[in-house]
Amino acid sequence: MKSNIIIFGIGHYGQKAYWKLRNEYHIISFADNNSDVQGTFYEGIPVISGEELKNLDMSDTDIVICTRAYYQIGSQISGMGILSYYVMLEGFLYHTDLNETMMPVEICRAPYHRKKYGEKNILFIQNAACIRTYKIAKVMKEEGYHVYLLYTLAPPYAAYMEFADIFEDIWGFSSANGIVDFISYSDFDIVHCSNEPDILVNIVQKANKPVVADTHDMQSIRGDIGIETIVLEYLANVNSDGIMYTSAYGLDVAKDKYGLDDKETIFINNLVMEQTTVLQALPKLSSSDHKIHCVYEGGVVGDDKNSHRFFDDMWKKITDAGVHIHFYSPSDIAYCKRLENISDLIHYEGSISGEKLILEMTKYDCGLAVFNSVDNNRFHLEGASPNKLYEYISAGIPVISAGINSLKEFVARYHVGIELDFSGDIKKQLQEACKLHIESDFLTRNHMTMKSCAKDLAAFYESVKQRKVISARH
């Protein structure tokens, strides 16, 4: 690929491609057919019209198409006389010209990894590493393992700069063959691969290392997926050496679906790393205006009313009761701003994470874990393990749940929140919930931190490694 590139598509894939390619290539501009984004900038790089490409000298520049509509875009630029171009989806790179179509291209030239004597290590693999992956990697590092990261879609600094230094080395690959070759000929003890999607775990199973499939999100209990996704999930479960889920419910469903009796299995909830010690909580906003101030942290979805993160209607009911909602979200900023238009009592507070977020949340009265439970996502919600549950508790604020039975049972069992009845008096219920006191050592005392799982995780990994060795001998 030439040193100068234009990324065609400023959506999800285009933005991720920017972070992956920016250090190795000179990104001249983005191109897009959407007139709403033309003339704007992303990270200081202009977005031009796709039609403008026909007026540019492309002799020293390649186009990288980053959209699922790559065939249509390819036809469009071919009509301009641009017959050689690249396509990047999920971080995988392909080349097309007059002589080849969608030929895989590997841009990573990293040497094979050679471990030091006595080194125990884990290679974590994910398209774009999430907070759960970082937490598990960090706790295993503290257990004496050397931890490494291989990604395809975007590097850590695209979202979580503070976690990038956990890993001793980080590699970004762009082809299935490149990934399998690198793993097979490197000295890794075990490969921990996370979904969704289940693409990468099915690729790394072709290498010669023990593979743990960490299912963050079980796709087959959604109501709107295709047969290809269901088959990928089946293969991920039955062909991996170890199986990890985020909840007991999810693991039980997987055992029923796929018969995992011959596998090493474990479930690890999406726990906080450790109980955050808040030396000085922030003053409550309610102390000055005597109103209830709830907080929500996490994703929001505005274009799919069947999503469990579609909150327009639920939040409107809460704010109609005179209750403020403050939310922190990494989701699309434009939609977050539109959510504020639902009510003057909805406030978008930006996106922060980690201990800084937990400290911020101490100024609120309670944390919202209310979800939009409809027929197509009900089972999916029951298998989830919301990070926010443990983060609210770490901030010392009661949890307001709705939509997940397992969450309802949790807050009732431990007296850390309530199940909100939207048909009842919302304000009165929240007033009662805000009287609950959360002990500052609750998570530590109840072994609900990632650090409390360290020994179990280490034993799980070692069992997976040993089982792989025994099966290889036979």
C-alpha positions as CSV (number, residue, x, y, z in Angstrom):
1,M,0.0,0.0,0.0
2,K,1.3,3.5,-0.9
3,S,2.3,5.8,1.9
4,N,-0.5,8.3,1.1
5,I,-4.1,7.1,1.6
6,I,-7.6,8.4,1.5
7,I,-10.1,6.6,3.7
8,F,-13.5,6.3,2.0
9,G,-16.1,6.2,4.7
10,I,-16.2,8.3,7.9
11,G,-18.5,6.0,9.8
12,H,-17.5,3.4,12.4
13,Y,-15.1,1.4,10.2
14,G,-13.5,4.6,8.8
15,Q,-12.8,6.1,12.2
16,K,-11.3,2.8,13.4
17,A,-9.2,2.6,10.3
18,Y,-7.8,6.1,11.1
19,W,-6.5,5.0,14.5
20,K,-5.1,1.8,13.1
21,L,-3.3,3.3,10.1
22,R,-2.4,6.8,11.2
23,N,1.1,6.0,12.5
24,E,2.2,4.1,9.4
25,Y,0.5,6.1,6.6
26,H,-0.2,9.7,5.7
27,I,-4.0,10.0,5.7
28,I,-4.7,12.9,3.3
29,S,-8.4,13.0,3.8
30,F,-11.6,11.0,4.3
31,A,-14.2,10.7,1.5
32,D,-17.9,10.1,1.9
33,N,-21.0,10.3,-0.2
34,N,-23.1,11.7,2.7
35,S,-23.5,15.4,2.2
36,D,-24.1,15.9,5.9
37,V,-20.5,15.1,6.8
38,Q,-18.8,16.6,3.7
39,G,-16.8,19.7,4.7
40,T,-16.4,18.5,8.3
41,F,-13.2,17.2,10.0
42,Y,-12.3,14.1,12.0
43,E,-9.2,14.4,14.1
44,G,-8.2,17.4,12.0
45,I,-8.5,15.6,8.7
46,P,-11.0,16.9,6.1
47,V,-14.0,14.9,4.8
48,I,-14.5,15.4,1.1
49,S,-17.1,14.3,-1.3
50,G,-16.6,10.9,-3.0
51,E,-17.1,12.6,-6.3
52,E,-14.1,14.9,-5.7
53,L,-11.7,11.9,-6.1
54,K,-12.0,12.1,-9.9
55,N,-10.4,15.5,-9.7
56,L,-7.4,14.4,-7.7
57,D,-4.0,13.1,-8.8
58,M,-4.0,9.5,-7.4
59,S,-0.6,8.5,-8.7
60,D,1.0,8.4,-5.2
61,T,-2.2,7.7,-3.2
62,D,-4.3,4.6,-2.4
63,I,-7.9,4.5,-1.5
64,V,-9.0,2.4,1.5
65,I,-12.8,1.7,1.4
66,C,-14.1,1.3,5.0
67,T,-17.8,0.5,4.7
68,R,-19.9,-2.5,4.2
69,A,-21.1,-1.0,1.0
70,Y,-17.6,-1.6,-0.4
71,Y,-18.9,-3.2,-3.7
72,Q,-20.9,-0.1,-4.6
73,I,-18.1,2.3,-3.6
74,G,-15.7,0.1,-5.6
75,S,-17.9,0.4,-8.6
76,Q,-18.2,4.2,-8.1
77,I,-14.5,4.8,-8.0
78,S,-13.8,2.3,-10.8
79,G,-16.1,4.5,-12.9
80,M,-13.6,7.4,-12.2
81,G,-10.8,5.3,-13.6
82,I,-9.5,4.2,-10.1
83,L,-9.1,0.5,-10.7
84,S,-6.8,-0.4,-7.8
85,Y,-8.1,0.1,-4.3
86,Y,-8.2,-1.5,-0.8
87,V,-11.1,-2.6,1.5
88,M,-10.8,-2.7,5.3
89,L,-13.6,-4.3,7.3
90,E,-13.2,-5.3,11.0
91,G,-9.6,-4.3,10.5
92,F,-9.0,-6.9,7.8
93,L,-7.4,-5.5,4.7
94,Y,-8.1,-6.7,1.1
95,H,-6.8,-5.5,-2.3
96,T,-8.8,-5.3,-5.6
97,D,-7.5,-4.4,-9.1
98,L,-7.9,-5.8,-12.6
99,N,-6.0,-8.9,-11.7
100,E,-7.4,-9.8,-8.3
101,T,-10.5,-9.3,-6.1
102,M,-10.5,-9.0,-2.3
103,M,-7.0,-10.5,-1.9
104,P,-5.9,-10.5,1.8
105,V,-3.1,-8.1,2.6
106,E,-1.0,-8.2,5.8
107,I,0.5,-4.9,6.9
108,C,2.1,-6.1,10.2
109,R,5.7,-7.2,9.9
110,A,6.4,-7.9,13.5
111,P,8.9,-10.7,14.3
112,Y,7.6,-13.8,16.1
113,H,7.5,-13.4,19.8
114,R,10.2,-15.3,21.8
115,K,9.6,-15.6,25.5
116,K,12.2,-15.4,28.2
117,Y,13.1,-18.5,30.3
118,G,10.5,-19.3,32.8
119,E,8.0,-16.8,31.4
120,K,4.3,-17.5,31.7
121,N,2.3,-15.5,29.2
122,I,-1.1,-14.9,27.7
123,L,-1.9,-13.4,24.3
124,F,-5.2,-11.4,24.5
125,I,-7.0,-11.1,21.2
126,Q,-9.9,-8.8,20.4
127,N,-10.9,-6.6,17.5
128,A,-10.7,-3.6,19.8
129,A,-9.9,-4.4,23.4
130,C,-12.6,-3.5,25.9
131,I,-12.5,-2.7,29.6
132,R,-13.2,-6.3,30.5
133,T,-10.2,-7.5,28.6
134,Y,-8.0,-4.9,30.2
135,K,-9.2,-5.9,33.7
136,I,-8.5,-9.6,33.1
137,A,-5.1,-8.8,31.6
138,K,-4.2,-6.5,34.5
139,V,-5.1,-9.0,37.2
140,M,-3.2,-11.8,35.4
141,K,-0.2,-9.5,35.1
142,E,-0.3,-9.0,38.8
143,E,-0.4,-12.8,39.1
144,G,3.0,-13.0,37.4
145,Y,1.9,-13.5,33.8
146,H,3.4,-11.6,30.9
147,V,0.4,-10.2,28.9
148,Y,0.3,-9.2,25.3
149,L,-2.4,-7.9,22.9
150,L,-3.3,-8.6,19.3
151,Y,-6.0,-6.4,17.7
152,T,-7.5,-6.1,14.2
153,L,-9.9,-3.1,14.4
154,A,-8.4,-0.4,16.5
155,P,-5.5,-0.1,19.1
156,P,-6.1,0.7,22.8
157,Y,-5.3,4.4,22.5
158,A,-8.4,4.8,20.2
159,A,-10.6,4.5,23.3
160,Y,-8.7,3.7,26.5
161,M,-5.3,5.3,26.5
162,E,-4.9,4.6,30.2
163,F,-4.9,0.9,29.7
164,A,-2.4,0.7,26.8
165,D,0.6,0.3,29.1
166,I,-0.7,-2.9,30.7
167,F,0.5,-5.0,27.8
168,E,4.2,-5.7,27.2
169,D,3.7,-5.6,23.4
170,I,0.8,-4.8,21.1
171,W,0.4,-5.9,17.5
172,G,-2.2,-4.9,14.9
173,F,-2.8,-7.5,12.2
174,S,-4.9,-7.2,9.0
175,S,-5.3,-10.8,7.7
176,A,-6.4,-14.2,9.0
177,N,-3.3,-15.9,7.6
178,G,-1.0,-13.3,9.2
179,I,-2.7,-13.9,12.6
180,V,-2.5,-17.7,12.4
181,D,1.1,-17.7,11.2
182,F,2.2,-15.2,14.0
183,I,0.5,-17.2,16.8
184,S,1.7,-20.6,15.5
185,Y,5.3,-19.6,15.3
186,S,5.5,-17.5,18.5
187,D,6.0,-18.6,22.1
188,F,2.6,-18.0,23.6
189,D,1.3,-20.3,26.3
190,I,-2.4,-19.5,25.8
191,V,-4.6,-17.3,23.7
192,H,-7.5,-15.5,25.3
193,C,-9.9,-14.4,22.5
194,S,-13.0,-12.2,23.1
195,N,-16.2,-11.7,21.2
196,E,-18.4,-10.1,19.8
197,P,-18.2,-11.0,17.0
198,D,-17.0,-14.6,17.0
199,I,-14.8,-14.1,13.9
200,L,-11.4,-13.9,15.6
201,V,-11.8,-16.9,17.9
202,N,-12.6,-19.1,14.9
203,I,-9.5,-17.8,13.1
204,V,-7.1,-18.4,16.0
205,Q,-8.4,-21.9,16.5
206,K,-6.4,-22.8,13.4
207,A,-3.2,-22.0,15.2
208,N,-1.5,-24.5,17.5
209,K,-2.0,-22.8,20.8
210,P,-4.7,-23.5,23.5
211,V,-7.6,-21.1,23.0
212,V,-10.0,-19.6,25.5
213,A,-13.2,-18.2,24.0
214,D,-14.4,-15.4,26.2
215,T,-18.0,-14.8,25.3
216,H,-18.8,-11.2,26.4
217,D,-22.1,-11.3,24.5
218,M,-23.9,-14.5,23.5
219,Q,-25.2,-13.8,20.1
220,S,-27.7,-16.7,19.8
221,I,-29.9,-15.4,22.6
222,R,-30.6,-12.2,20.6
223,G,-33.7,-12.2,18.5
224,D,-32.3,-10.6,15.4
225,I,-29.2,-12.4,14.1
226,G,-28.5,-14.5,11.0
227,I,-27.6,-18.1,10.7
228,E,-23.9,-17.2,10.0
229,T,-23.6,-15.6,13.4
230,I,-25.2,-18.6,15.1
231,V,-22.8,-21.0,13.3
232,L,-19.8,-18.9,14.3
233,E,-20.9,-19.0,17.9
234,Y,-21.3,-22.8,17.8
235,L,-17.8,-23.3,16.3
236,A,-16.3,-20.9,18.9
237,N,-17.8,-22.9,21.7
238,V,-17.2,-26.5,20.5
239,N,-13.7,-26.0,19.1
240,S,-12.1,-23.9,21.8
241,D,-10.1,-25.4,24.6
242,G,-11.6,-23.3,27.4
243,I,-14.9,-21.4,27.6
244,M,-15.5,-18.2,29.6
245,Y,-18.8,-16.4,30.0
246,T,-19.8,-13.2,31.8
247,S,-22.5,-14.8,33.9
248,A,-23.7,-18.1,35.3
249,Y,-26.8,-17.8,33.2
250,G,-24.8,-17.4,30.0
251,L,-22.6,-20.4,30.8
252,D,-25.6,-22.6,31.7
253,V,-27.3,-21.7,28.4
254,A,-24.0,-22.5,26.5
255,K,-23.8,-25.9,28.2
256,D,-27.3,-26.7,27.2
257,K,-26.8,-25.5,23.6
258,Y,-23.4,-26.9,22.9
259,G,-22.7,-29.7,25.4
260,L,-19.4,-28.4,27.0
261,D,-18.8,-31.3,29.3
262,D,-15.4,-31.9,27.9
263,K,-14.3,-28.3,28.2
264,E,-12.7,-26.2,30.9
265,T,-15.4,-23.6,31.7
266,I,-15.7,-20.6,34.0
267,F,-17.8,-17.5,34.4
268,I,-16.4,-14.2,35.4
269,N,-18.8,-11.3,35.9
270,N,-17.9,-7.8,34.6
271,L,-16.5,-6.8,37.9
272,V,-14.6,-3.7,38.9
273,M,-10.8,-4.2,39.3
274,E,-11.0,-3.6,43.0
275,Q,-13.1,-1.6,45.4
276,T,-12.3,2.0,44.8
277,T,-11.4,3.8,48.0
278,V,-13.2,7.2,47.7
279,L,-11.3,9.2,50.3
280,Q,-13.6,12.2,49.9
281,A,-16.9,11.9,48.1
282,L,-18.1,14.9,46.1
283,P,-21.0,16.9,47.6
284,K,-24.4,15.7,46.4
285,L,-26.1,17.8,43.8
286,S,-29.3,17.2,45.7
287,S,-28.0,19.0,48.8
288,S,-28.3,22.3,47.0
289,D,-31.5,21.9,45.1
290,H,-33.3,19.1,47.0
291,K,-34.1,17.3,43.8
292,I,-33.2,13.6,43.0
293,H,-30.2,13.3,40.7
294,C,-29.7,9.9,39.0
295,V,-26.7,8.9,37.0
296,Y,-26.3,6.5,34.1
297,E,-23.0,5.4,32.6
298,G,-22.7,3.3,29.4
299,G,-23.9,3.1,25.8
300,V,-27.1,4.7,24.5
301,V,-28.8,3.8,21.2
302,G,-31.3,6.0,19.4
303,D,-32.0,4.3,16.1
304,D,-33.3,1.0,17.3
305,K,-36.3,0.8,19.6
306,N,-35.6,-2.9,20.1
307,S,-32.2,-2.2,21.6
308,H,-31.8,-2.7,25.4
309,R,-30.1,0.7,25.4
310,F,-33.0,2.6,23.8
311,F,-33.9,4.9,26.7
312,D,-36.0,7.7,25.2
313,D,-39.3,6.5,26.7
314,M,-38.0,5.3,30.1
315,W,-36.0,8.4,30.7
316,K,-38.9,10.6,29.8
317,K,-41.1,8.9,32.4
318,I,-38.4,9.4,35.1
319,T,-37.8,13.0,34.3
320,D,-41.6,13.7,34.1
321,A,-41.5,12.7,37.8
322,G,-39.2,15.7,38.4
323,V,-36.0,13.6,38.6
324,H,-32.8,14.6,37.0
325,I,-30.8,12.1,34.9
326,H,-27.1,12.8,34.2
327,F,-25.3,10.4,31.8
328,Y,-21.8,9.6,30.8
329,S,-21.5,7.8,27.5
330,P,-18.9,6.9,24.8
331,S,-21.7,6.7,22.2
332,D,-22.3,9.1,19.3
333,I,-22.0,12.6,20.7
334,A,-24.7,14.0,18.3
335,Y,-27.2,11.5,19.6
336,C,-26.2,12.1,23.2
337,K,-26.9,15.8,22.6
338,R,-30.3,14.9,21.1
339,L,-31.2,12.9,24.2
340,E,-31.0,16.1,26.2
341,N,-33.8,17.5,24.1
342,I,-36.2,15.0,25.6
343,S,-36.3,16.9,28.9
344,D,-34.5,19.8,30.6
345,L,-33.7,17.4,33.3
346,I,-31.5,15.1,31.1
347,H,-27.9,16.2,31.1
348,Y,-25.1,14.7,29.0
349,E,-21.8,14.9,31.0
350,G,-19.4,13.6,28.4
351,S,-17.4,10.4,28.6
352,I,-14.9,9.4,31.3
353,S,-14.0,6.0,32.8
354,G,-12.2,4.3,35.6
355,E,-11.7,5.7,39.0
356,K,-12.3,9.2,37.8
357,L,-15.8,8.2,36.8
358,I,-16.5,6.4,40.1
359,L,-15.5,9.6,42.0
360,E,-17.7,11.7,39.7
361,M,-20.7,9.4,40.4
362,T,-20.4,10.0,44.2
363,K,-22.2,13.3,43.7
364,Y,-25.4,11.6,42.5
365,D,-28.1,10.0,44.6
366,C,-28.5,6.7,42.7
367,G,-27.4,4.8,39.6
368,L,-29.7,3.7,36.7
369,A,-29.5,0.2,35.5
370,V,-32.9,0.2,33.8
371,F,-33.0,-1.5,30.4
372,N,-35.4,-1.6,27.5
373,S,-36.5,-5.3,27.8
374,V,-38.5,-6.4,24.8
375,D,-39.1,-9.8,23.3
376,N,-36.0,-9.8,21.0
377,N,-33.5,-9.0,23.7
378,R,-35.0,-10.4,26.9
379,F,-32.8,-13.5,27.0
380,H,-29.8,-11.5,26.0
381,L,-30.3,-9.2,29.0
382,E,-30.5,-12.1,31.4
383,G,-27.1,-13.3,30.2
384,A,-25.5,-9.9,30.6
385,S,-23.2,-8.7,33.4
386,P,-23.5,-4.9,33.5
387,N,-20.2,-3.2,34.5
388,K,-22.3,-0.3,35.8
389,L,-23.8,-2.4,38.6
390,Y,-20.4,-2.8,40.3
391,E,-19.3,0.7,39.5
392,Y,-22.4,2.3,41.1
393,I,-21.8,0.2,44.2
394,S,-18.1,1.2,44.2
395,A,-19.3,4.9,44.1
396,G,-21.5,4.1,47.1
397,I,-24.8,4.9,45.4
398,P,-27.9,2.6,45.3
399,V,-28.7,0.8,42.1
400,I,-32.1,1.3,40.3
401,S,-32.8,-1.7,38.2
402,A,-35.5,-2.6,35.7
403,G,-35.6,-5.1,32.8
404,I,-33.3,-7.9,34.1
405,N,-34.6,-10.5,36.6
406,S,-31.1,-11.5,37.7
407,L,-30.3,-7.8,38.5
408,K,-33.6,-7.5,40.4
409,E,-32.7,-10.5,42.5
410,F,-29.2,-9.2,43.1
411,V,-30.3,-5.7,44.5
412,A,-32.9,-7.3,46.6
413,R,-30.6,-10.0,48.0
414,Y,-27.8,-7.6,49.0
415,H,-30.0,-4.6,49.8
416,V,-28.1,-2.3,47.4
417,G,-31.0,-0.9,45.4
418,I,-34.5,-1.4,44.2
419,E,-36.5,-2.7,41.2
420,L,-38.2,0.3,39.7
421,D,-41.9,-0.1,38.9
422,F,-42.7,2.3,36.1
423,S,-46.4,1.9,36.7
424,G,-46.1,3.2,40.3
425,D,-45.0,6.5,41.9
426,I,-41.5,6.8,40.4
427,K,-40.4,9.7,42.6
428,K,-41.5,8.1,45.8
429,Q,-39.7,4.8,44.9
430,L,-36.5,6.7,44.2
431,Q,-36.7,8.7,47.4
432,E,-36.9,5.4,49.3
433,A,-34.0,3.9,47.3
434,C,-31.8,6.9,48.0
435,K,-32.0,6.2,51.8
436,L,-30.1,2.9,51.3
437,H,-26.5,2.9,52.6
438,I,-23.8,1.1,50.7
439,E,-20.8,0.0,52.7
440,S,-17.5,1.2,51.4
441,D,-16.0,-2.3,51.4
442,F,-19.1,-4.1,50.1
443,L,-17.5,-5.4,46.9
444,T,-14.3,-6.5,48.6
445,R,-16.1,-8.2,51.5
446,N,-18.4,-10.1,49.1
447,H,-15.5,-11.1,46.7
448,M,-17.0,-9.1,43.8
449,T,-13.8,-7.6,42.4
450,M,-11.7,-8.9,39.5
451,K,-8.8,-9.2,41.9
452,S,-10.8,-11.6,44.0
453,C,-11.0,-13.8,40.9
454,A,-7.3,-13.9,40.3
455,K,-6.5,-17.3,41.7
456,D,-9.5,-18.9,40.0
457,L,-8.5,-17.3,36.7
458,A,-4.9,-18.6,37.0
459,A,-6.1,-22.1,37.8
460,F,-8.5,-22.0,34.9
461,Y,-5.7,-21.0,32.4
462,E,-3.4,-23.6,33.7
463,S,-6.1,-26.3,33.4
464,V,-6.7,-25.3,29.8
465,K,-3.0,-25.5,29.1
466,Q,-2.6,-28.9,30.7
467,R,-5.7,-30.3,28.9
468,K,-4.2,-29.1,25.6
469,V,-0.9,-30.9,26.3
470,I,-2.7,-34.1,27.3
471,S,-4.9,-34.1,24.2
472,A,-1.8,-33.4,22.0
473,R,-0.1,-36.5,23.4
474,H,-3.1,-38.6,22.3
